[in-house]
């Protein structure tokens, strides 16, 4: 494991495996290097790429100075883009990136902000942007999440998120009994960061239209239509965007199914 210091003093933990062109993997909500899909994806890509996976701020071995007085902004999206910029600098100055779920929303924002010399192409797996009928529910989620975190109820905030993404009540209660539950609750503040990256949860067509680098939107053939909506929407709005459906896959995508499409896209 290596570490770097981001602009506001946050320590970001990361590791790089494999050899070849540089790839950065960006996790979604409640995930980090050792709790989520990126390690298996990194291992699948490592024979052909130099793959960096990292703990987003406030997760795993990374610290979090988002609400300190340092840095250039208190906006968590700005801070996470600073983290990615520092990470790109540490691994050579430019990279391609894969963002997964809400991590894909962060990658979109970073590609717009950092430019084509830093992120040279981006792949997005099921960014959870929503169709118009679901926008009101997204706004309600943001309000409830913000209130729970502000009032010091991190466990309730995690429960709210789990219910929102479709985990049944019995499944949530089972998670409460797991020895890893306290570690999951500790990640609750980062749910606000993922929510901020998604903005108002609409497809950010104006942002995508400014991104000149190739964008590949990917969705699983077995996932709900709204998850396909986000990947298709960003790809169609981008000047160099395209969309691919990965048959037989759900939101919990298998690394060996994702690897061939990423290998082709990243090597082009």
N, C-alpha and C positions, 0 to 999 in steps of 0.2 A: 504494500500500500504506500502511496505517495500522498503528500498534501501540498496545498498552495494557499496563499492568503489572498482573498478577494479584496475589492476596493474598500469595503467598509470594515475590514478586519476579520471577517468570517473565515474560518479554516474549512477548506473543501477537501475531502478525502476522495482519492481516485486511484484507479489502477489501470494499466494498459497490458493487454495480452495480444500475442500474434505479431505478424510482420506484414508490411505492405502499406497501402494508402491509409490515411488516418480517418477513423470513424468514431463518432461520439454517440453514445446511447443515452437517451433522456427518459427516465421513468415517469410513470403517472402517480396518481394519488396514493398515499400510504406505502409507497414502494421505495426501496433503495437497493444497493448492490446485492445484499444477501436476503432480500425479502421482495421478490418480484421476478419479472421475466428477463431482466437484462443480462444476468450472468449466463443463462443458457444460450441466449442469442449471441452474446460475445464469443462464447466457445464455438458456436457454429460458424461464425464469421472469421475466427482467428486464423485458420489456415491460409487466408488470402488477404487479410487486412490487419492493420494495427488498431485494435479496438479499445477504446477508453470507456469505462463505465465509472460513474461517480455517484456519491451520495449528495443529493440536492440539500441545500442548507436546511438545518434542523432535523436531519435524518441520519441514521447510521452513525458514522464517525465524524460527520461534519458538524460544525457549530452553527450558531445563528445570531447575527448581530443586526437583524432586520430593523428592530425597533430601538437600536442604540442611536446615539447622536452622531456617529461617524458616517462615512460614506457620502454619496452624492444625492441620495434620495431615500425617503422612507417607503416608497412604493415597492412592494415585494417583487413585482415583475421587473422593475428596473434593477433591483438587487440581483435577481436570478440571472438576468442577462449579463450583468457584470461578472457573475460567477462563470458563465459559459465563455465569456470573452477571455477571462483569465485562464480558463482551462484550455481553450484553443491556443493561446499563447504558449502555454507550458508544453504542448505536444507538437509545436512546430509552426504555428501561425495560421494554418487553415485546415479545414476538415469538412467531411460530409457528416450528416447527422440523421439519426432515426429518433423520432419522438413517438412515444406510446401513450395513447389515451390523452389525458390532460397534459402530459409531457409534450405531446405533439403541438398543443396550443402554445406552450412556451417556445418551442422551436420555431413556430411561425413568427412569433413576435421577435425572437432573436435574429432570425434571418432578415427581417425587415430592418431592424435597428443596426445590425453589425455589418451588413453588406456582403456582396459576392466574393470579396477577397478573404473573408473569414469563414463563412459557410458557403461552400461551392455548389452543393445540392442537398436537398432535404427529402426524407421519406417520412410519411405521417401515417401511423396505424390508428385508425378509428378515433380521431379527435372528437370529443363528445359535444360538438356544436349541435344545436337543436333546431328543428323546424318551428315555424312561427307559432303553432298552437301550444307548444310547450314552453314558450318564453316566460309566460306569467308564473309558471311553477318554478322556473329557474330563479326568477327574482325573489320569490318567496323563500326558496332554499337559502339564497345569499343572505337575506334578512335574518332568518332563523339561525344560521351558522354564525353570523357576526355577533348576534346577541348572546348565544351560548358561550362563545369564546370570551367575549368581553365580561361576562358574568362569572367566569371561572368554572365552567362545566365541560371540561374536555371530553369526558366519557359520553355525555349526551351528544356532543358534537360529532363524535365518531359514529354513534348510533344513527344520528340523522343522516350522515353520509351513506352508511351501509344500507339504510332503508331506501334512500334515493336511488342507489344503483341496483336495487332489486334483491338484496339479500333478505330471505324470509326471516320473520321474527324468531323462529326456532333456531335458525342459523346464527343470528346475532347473539342469542342467549348462549348458544354453544361456544361461540367465540369468547364470551365473558368468562367462561370457565377454563379457557386455555391458559397455560403458563406464559404465553407470549402476549396476552391481552394488555398488561401494563405497558409493555413496549409500544404496542399499537396506540394506546391512549396518549402516550407521550408525543406521538406524531400529530396530534389533533391541530395544533396551530398551523401546520403546513397545509391543512385542507383549505385554509383561506388563501394561500398562495396559488394553489391550483385553480381555485374559483376566480381569483383575480386574473390569471392568465387567460381564462375563457371569456373575460369581459362580460357582456350581457348574454352570452351563450349563442348568439347568432353567428353564422358563418362570417368571418371578417373579410368580406370580398374586397373591400378597399385596401386592406393590408396585403392580401394575397396578390392584388393587381400591381403592387409596387415591387414585388419580389421577382427579380429577373432570372434567378437561377432555376434549374430544373426542379420541379416538385412532383413527387410520386405520392398520391393518396391511395391508401390500401384499406380494404375492409374485408372481413370474413363473410363467407357466404351464408353462415348460420347465425349471424348476429342480427339483432333487431334493426329494422330499416333506418331508424334515426341515427345509428352509428355510421351506416353507409352514407347518410346525408352529409355528415361533416366532412368525410374524406373526399367525396365527390364534389362538394361545394367549393372547398379550397382549391382542388385541382382544376376545376372549370374556371375559376376566377383568375388563376395565375397565368401569366403569359406563356410559361413553359411548363404547364401542369398536365398531368395525365392521371387516370384512375385505373386501378386493377382490383378485381374481385378475387379473393383467395378462397377457392371452394373448400368446403368442409371445415372451415375455421370459425371460431367464436372470438369474443373479445379477449379471451385467454388464449392467445395465439401460440401455436407450437413453433419452437425455434427451427426445427428441420423443415417445416412448411414455409416459413418466412425467408429462410436463408437463400434459396435460389433466386427469388425475385429481387432481394436486396443485392446479391452478388452481381446480378446483371446491371441493375440501376447504378450502383456505386462504382462499378468498373467502367462504365461508358465514358 
